[in-house]
Amino acid sequence: MKSSVFSQKIYSFLLAAYRWYLLTPERSLDEAYQTALKIKEIEDQHFQGKKISPDSAMYSSSVMEYFRADLRKLIKNVRMRLTEFKASRWFSNESKQQAAIKAGIEYPDPTLVLKKLEFIDQVIGKYTEYDLQSEFDNIVNPSITIAENNPINQTNITPKSVNNNDNKPKRKTDSTGILPRSILTTITRLQAELDPNSEKDVVQNFRQTQKMTILSVRFILLLIIVPLLTHQIAKAAVVGPVVEHFRKPESAQIFINEEMEEEALIELERFAEKIKFENMISNAPPLNPELLEEKMQEKAQELAEEFRRASSNAIKNVFADIFSVIAFIWLLVISKSSISVLKDFFDHIVYGLSDSAKAFIIILFTDVFVGFHSPHGWEVILEGVSRHWGLPANRDFIFLFIATFPVILDTIFKYWIFRYLNRISPSAVATYHNMNE
C-alpha cells in the first residue's frame, strides 16, 4: 500500500515536470512579451513613446544612466527568454505535441504567437549594442574615436572593437604590440574602409568625442569658476563682516608684518622728497616747516588707512581661500566620472599631437618651470602669495623652495618621458632630444 502511494507521488511529480517542460516555449515567450511591455511602458511614461535615449527627452546623465541600467536588464531578459523559446521549439516535434495534447496541454494560437513575436521585435529592434552602453562608458572608452576612424586622418586608426577581459578603460599608454604600429594601423584602416557601417561608426564616434569635449571643457570651467566665486562670495558675505566686526578700525593694527611698515616708511620719505623737489624746481620760497609737517601728517594718515585696509584684506584672503579649497575638493569628490572623462580628453589631445608639437610643448613647459630662468618666476609667485596672505616674504624659505621644487619637478618630467612617452612615441622623444641640443 505504501509503495503504491509512493509510486503515485513519483508519477505526479514526473508528470508535473513533463508538463513544465512541454510548456517551456509558451512560458518563455510570455515572459519575453511581459518584459517588452515593461520597456514600452517606460517609453510611454518618460520618453513620449520614443526609444530610451537622451535625444528623446531632456534628462541629466544620472537619470539617463538609471534608465539605461533598467533597459540593459530588461533587454537581456528578453533575449534570454527568446533564446529559451527558440531552443525549446527546436527540440519540440510532432510526437511531443501529441503527448502534450494527451496530457491536457493546449498550445496557444499561432497567430497570437506571431503577434507577440512581432511586438517584441518592434520594441527591442530599436536598440543596438551602442544604445545599451552606458553614457559614461561611451565617453570614457569609445570603441573608435573620430580621429582614429576618420579615413582622412590615416595616421591614428585603432581597431574597431577590442575585447577586454576587464571593464577598465585602456588608454593609449597601456597599448603595446609585437608588430610595428604602422602595419597594424594600415590593416585597421583597410578594415575600416571596407566596413559598410564605417560611416555610421564615424558619426557615432564624432558624437561621443563631442560629448567628451563638452563635458571636459565644462568641468575645467567649473574647476576655475567655482573656487573663484566661492572666494568672492565668502569674502564679501561671510569672512568680511566677521573680520570687520572683530577688527575695529580705531583699534586695529595697521601693519601685520614688518615689510608693510617698511613699505609705508619708504612711501612717506618719497613723498617728502617729492615735495621738496617740486618746490626747488618751481623757484618758490622755502617751504614752511609747519606746512611741510602738515602735509606729511596728511600723507601719513592716508598711508595708515591704506595699509589698514590691506592688512584686513590679507586676513580676509586667508579664510576666503580656505572656503575656496573646500569648494574645490568638494567638486573633485562629487565629480569622479568627470575626472575620468577629463583624463581621457587630455590623453586624446596630448597623444594626438604630432611629434614636433609634443617636443615643443615639453620644452616650453620645462623651460618655464624648471629651466635656467625659472627661479625668478618662482620668486615672483611666492612673493605674490605671501603678499596675498599678508605674510612676510621669508627669503630663506623662498631660496630653499627654488633649490628643491624645480629639481623634483624636473625629475618627474624625465621619469614621465622615460616611462611613458618613450614607449608610446619614441620619435617624439628623439625630436625632443634633437630640439634640446
PyMOL commands that set and color helices and strands:
alter all, ss='L'
color gray80, all
select helices_A, chain A and resi 2-22+24-46+61-91+94-102+110-124+129-132+135-140+146-149+172-174+181-194+198-246+258-281+289-333+336-350+355-370+374-389+395-424+426-436
alter helices_A, ss='H'
color red, helices_A
deselect
rebuild
show_as cartoon
